[in-house]
Amino acid sequence: MEDTFPKMRFFSRKLIKPEDLNAHGTLFGGSVLAWVDEEAAIYVICQLGKGNIATKFMSEIDFVSSAKLGDIIEIGMETVSLGKTSITVKCEVRHKFTRKPIIRIDKIVFVHLDEDGRPKPHGIKKPVNR
């Protein structure tokens, strides 16, 4: 059977700068989570071909390793499932050159919303590979 969802795709890269570091001199978790939420939202908008979405749920975040000043990281997304009003993706952030994982998130759920902020069917049966 042919897989209907695209595999993990890495679109964004970030250079770790001084303002991205925590008190221990490694990548601050809050910075990477903000990047993940933004990248996931962009990915979902591209998959659905429409905006007006909101992050509904993020599963456990597995901090596997860290990054340091000057490292380049990349953020990958993969579609897991489509609901009537939702889309679920998973994420991996890794070092660009070693491919060593930094964080993994198995489920990030977004909901498509109407003009009043209520869940609205998105009408998508298969994500668009954009």
Phi and psi in degrees as GROMACS dihedral restraints (atoms count N, CA, C in turn):
[ dihedral_restraints ]
;  ai    aj    ak    al  type     phi  dphi    fc
    3     4     5     6     1   -75.9    20    10
    4     5     6     7     1   133.4    20    10
    6     7     8     9     1   -71.9    20    10
    7     8     9    10     1   128.9    20    10
    9    10    11    12     1   -89.5    20    10
   10    11    12    13     1   -13.9    20    10
   12    13    14    15     1  -105.5    20    10
   13    14    15    16     1   141.7    20    10
   15    16    17    18     1   -67.0    20    10
   16    17    18    19     1   148.7    20    10
   18    19    20    21     1   -74.9    20    10
   19    20    21    22     1   174.4    20    10
   21    22    23    24     1   -52.6    20    10
   22    23    24    25     1   126.3    20    10
   24    25    26    27     1  -125.5    20    10
   25    26    27    28     1   135.3    20    10
   27    28    29    30     1  -106.7    20    10
   28    29    30    31     1   117.3    20    10
   30    31    32    33     1  -110.2    20    10
   31    32    33    34     1   -45.2    20    10
   33    34    35    36     1  -101.6    20    10
   34    35    36    37     1   144.1    20    10
   36    37    38    39     1  -125.9    20    10
   37    38    39    40     1   147.3    20    10
   39    40    41    42     1  -132.7    20    10
   40    41    42    43     1   139.1    20    10
   42    43    44    45     1   -94.3    20    10
   43    44    45    46     1   125.9    20    10
   45    46    47    48     1   -76.2    20    10
   46    47    48    49     1   117.9    20    10
   48    49    50    51     1  -109.8    20    10
   49    50    51    52     1   168.0    20    10
   51    52    53    54     1   -53.7    20    10
   52    53    54    55     1   -38.5    20    10
   54    55    56    57     1   -70.7    20    10
   55    56    57    58     1    -8.7    20    10
   57    58    59    60     1   -93.5    20    10
   58    59    60    61     1    -0.4    20    10
   60    61    62    63     1   -96.2    20    10
   61    62    63    64     1   153.1    20    10
   63    64    65    66     1   -93.6    20    10
   64    65    66    67     1  -172.0    20    10
   66    67    68    69     1   -66.8    20    10
   67    68    69    70     1   -16.2    20    10
   69    70    71    72     1   -94.4    20    10
   70    71    72    73     1     0.1    20    10
   72    73    74    75     1    82.7    20    10
   73    74    75    76     1    15.1    20    10
   75    76    77    78     1  -118.0    20    10
   76    77    78    79     1   171.4    20    10
   78    79    80    81     1   -55.9    20    10
   79    80    81    82     1   125.7    20    10
   81    82    83    84     1   -73.1    20    10
   82    83    84    85     1   126.3    20    10
   84    85    86    87     1   -56.7    20    10
   85    86    87    88     1   -37.6    20    10
   87    88    89    90     1   -62.8    20    10
   88    89    90    91     1   -36.6    20    10
   90    91    92    93     1   -64.9    20    10
   91    92    93    94     1   -49.7    20    10
   93    94    95    96     1   -65.8    20    10
   94    95    96    97     1   -34.4    20    10
   96    97    98    99     1   -69.3    20    10
   97    98    99   100     1   -35.2    20    10
   99   100   101   102     1   -64.8    20    10
  100   101   102   103     1   -41.6    20    10
  102   103   104   105     1   -63.7    20    10
  103   104   105   106     1   -41.9    20    10
  105   106   107   108     1   -62.7    20    10
  106   107   108   109     1   -46.2    20    10
  108   109   110   111     1   -62.0    20    10
  109   110   111   112     1   -42.2    20    10
  111   112   113   114     1   -66.2    20    10
  112   113   114   115     1   -46.2    20    10
  114   115   116   117     1   -63.9    20    10
  115   116   117   118     1   -40.7    20    10
  117   118   119   120     1   -63.5    20    10
  118   119   120   121     1   -41.2    20    10
  120   121   122   123     1   -63.1    20    10
  121   122   123   124     1   -45.0    20    10
  123   124   125   126     1   -61.9    20    10
  124   125   126   127     1   -44.6    20    10
  126   127   128   129     1   -59.0    20    10
  127   128   129   130     1   -47.0    20    10
  129   130   131   132     1   -64.7    20    10
  130   131   132   133     1   -43.1    20    10
  132   133   134   135     1   -58.6    20    10
  133   134   135   136     1   -41.8    20    10
  135   136   137   138     1   -67.8    20    10
  136   137   138   139     1   -38.9    20    10
  138   139   140   141     1   -67.1    20    10
  139   140   141   142     1   -40.3    20    10
  141   142   143   144     1   -82.7    20    10
  142   143   144   145     1   -23.2    20    10
  144   145   146   147     1    73.1    20    10
  145   146   147   148     1    20.6    20    10
  147   148   149   150     1  -156.9    20    10
  148   149   150   151     1   153.9    20    10
  150   151   152   153     1   -96.7    20    10
  151   152   153   154     1  -146.4    20    10
  153   154   155   156     1    55.7    20    10
  154   155   156   157     1    59.0    20    10
  156   157   158   159     1  -121.0    20    10
  157   158   159   160     1   162.6    20    10
  159   160   161   162     1  -141.0    20    10
  160   161   162   163     1   146.3    20    10
  162   163   164   165     1   -71.0    20    10
  163   164   165   166     1   125.4    20    10
  165   166   167   168     1  -101.8    20    10
  166   167   168   169     1   -39.8    20    10
  168   169   170   171     1  -154.4    20    10
  169   170   171   172     1   143.0    20    10
  171   172   173   174     1  -133.4    20    10
  172   173   174   175     1   124.1    20    10
  174   175   176   177     1   -73.0    20    10
  175   176   177   178     1  -175.4    20    10
  177   178   179   180     1   -51.3    20    10
  178   179   180   181     1   138.0    20    10
  180   181   182   183     1  -102.9    20    10
  181   182   183   184     1   119.1    20    10
  183   184   185   186     1   -96.7    20    10
  184   185   186   187     1   104.1    20    10
  186   187   188   189     1   -82.0    20    10
  187   188   189   190     1    99.6    20    10
  189   190   191   192     1   -82.3    20    10
  190   191   192   193     1   -44.5    20    10
  192   193   194   195     1  -152.8    20    10
  193   194   195   196     1  -170.6    20    10
  195   196   197   198     1  -130.5    20    10
  196   197   198   199     1  -176.3    20    10
  198   199   200   201     1  -133.6    20    10
  199   200   201   202     1   160.9    20    10
  201   202   203   204     1  -125.6    20    10
  202   203   204   205     1   173.2    20    10
  204   205   206   207     1   -50.8    20    10
  205   206   207   208     1   128.9    20    10
  207   208   209   210     1    91.8    20    10
  208   209   210   211     1   -14.2    20    10
  210   211   212   213     1   -67.8    20    10
  211   212   213   214     1   152.6    20    10
  213   214   215   216     1  -111.1    20    10
  214   215   216   217     1   128.1    20    10
  216   217   218   219     1  -117.1    20    10
  217   218   219   220     1   161.3    20    10
  219   220   221   222     1  -133.9    20    10
  220   221   222   223     1   150.5    20    10
  222   223   224   225     1  -113.8    20    10
  223   224   225   226     1   122.8    20    10
  225   226   227   228     1  -111.5    20    10
  226   227   228   229     1   146.4    20    10
  228   229   230   231     1  -130.4    20    10
  229   230   231   232     1   150.0    20    10
  231   232   233   234     1  -145.4    20    10
  232   233   234   235     1   134.2    20    10
  234   235   236   237     1   -74.4    20    10
  235   236   237   238     1   131.5    20    10
  237   238   239   240     1  -101.4    20    10
  238   239   240   241     1   -46.8    20    10
  240   241   242   243     1  -160.3    20    10
  241   242   243   244     1   162.4    20    10
  243   244   245   246     1  -121.3    20    10
  244   245   246   247     1   130.3    20    10
  246   247   248   249     1  -104.2    20    10
  247   248   249   250     1  -172.8    20    10
  249   250   251   252     1   -67.1    20    10
  250   251   252   253     1   -42.7    20    10
  252   253   254   255     1  -116.8    20    10
  253   254   255   256     1    -2.6    20    10
  255   256   257   258     1  -124.6    20    10
  256   257   258   259     1   166.2    20    10
  258   259   260   261     1  -141.2    20    10
  259   260   261   262     1   136.5    20    10
  261   262   263   264     1  -114.5    20    10
  262   263   264   265     1   132.0    20    10
  264   265   266   267     1  -126.5    20    10
  265   266   267   268     1   161.8    20    10
  267   268   269   270     1  -120.6    20    10
  268   269   270   271     1   161.6    20    10
  270   271   272   273     1  -137.3    20    10
  271   272   273   274     1   146.0    20    10
  273   274   275   276     1  -136.4    20    10
  274   275   276   277     1   131.9    20    10
  276   277   278   279     1  -108.9    20    10
  277   278   279   280     1   131.0    20    10
  279   280   281   282     1  -141.3    20    10
  280   281   282   283     1   162.5    20    10
  282   283   284   285     1   -67.5    20    10
  283   284   285   286     1   136.2    20    10
  285   286   287   288     1   -60.3    20    10
  286   287   288   289     1   -46.5    20    10
  288   289   290   291     1   -92.2    20    10
  289   290   291   292     1   -38.0    20    10
  291   292   293   294     1   -85.9    20    10
  292   293   294   295     1   -19.1    20    10
  294   295   296   297     1    65.4    20    10
  295   296   297   298     1    12.1    20    10
  297   298   299   300     1   -69.3    20    10
  298   299   300   301     1   127.3    20    10
  300   301   302   303     1   -65.4    20    10
  301   302   303   304     1   143.5    20    10
  303   304   305   306     1  -104.8    20    10
  304   305   306   307     1   -52.0    20    10
  306   307   308   309     1  -139.2    20    10
  307   308   309   310     1   156.9    20    10
  309   310   311   312     1  -134.3    20    10
  310   311   312   313     1   137.9    20    10
  312   313   314   315     1  -131.8    20    10
  313   314   315   316     1   118.2    20    10
  315   316   317   318     1   -75.6    20    10
  316   317   318   319     1   -30.6    20    10
  318   319   320   321     1  -141.9    20    10
  319   320   321   322     1   123.2    20    10
  321   322   323   324     1  -126.8    20    10
  322   323   324   325     1   117.2    20    10
  324   325   326   327     1  -105.1    20    10
  325   326   327   328     1   129.3    20    10
  327   328   329   330     1  -115.1    20    10
  328   329   330   331     1   147.0    20    10
  330   331   332   333     1  -119.1    20    10
  331   332   333   334     1   135.4    20    10
  333   334   335   336     1   -80.0    20    10
  334   335   336   337     1   133.2    20    10
  336   337   338   339     1  -118.1    20    10
  337   338   339   340     1   152.2    20    10
  339   340   341   342     1   -85.5    20    10
  340   341   342   343     1  -174.4    20    10
  342   343   344   345     1   -64.0    20    10
  343   344   345   346     1   -21.9    20    10
  345   346   347   348     1   -97.9    20    10
  346   347   348   349     1     7.1    20    10
  348   349   350   351     1    82.0    20    10
  349   350   351   352     1    16.9    20    10
  351   352   353   354     1   -99.1    20    10
  352   353   354   355     1   149.1    20    10
  354   355   356   357     1   -55.8    20    10
  355   356   357   358     1   136.7    20    10
  357   358   359   360     1  -135.5    20    10
  358   359   360   361     1   133.6    20    10
  360   361   362   363     1   -54.9    20    10
  361   362   363   364     1   136.0    20    10
  363   364   365   366     1   -89.9    20    10
  364   365   366   367     1   -17.5    20    10
  366   367   368   369     1    73.3    20    10
  367   368   369   370     1    12.1    20    10
  369   370   371   372     1   -96.6    20    10
  370   371   372   373     1   127.9    20    10
  372   373   374   375     1   -96.2    20    10
  373   374   375   376     1   -28.9    20    10
  375   376   377   378     1  -142.0    20    10
  376   377   378   379     1   130.7    20    10
  378   379   380   381     1   -63.3    20    10
  379   380   381   382     1   147.8    20    10
  381   382   383   384     1   -87.0    20    10
  382   383   384   385     1   135.0    20    10
  384   385   386   387     1   -89.1    20    10
  385   386   387   388     1    79.2    20    10
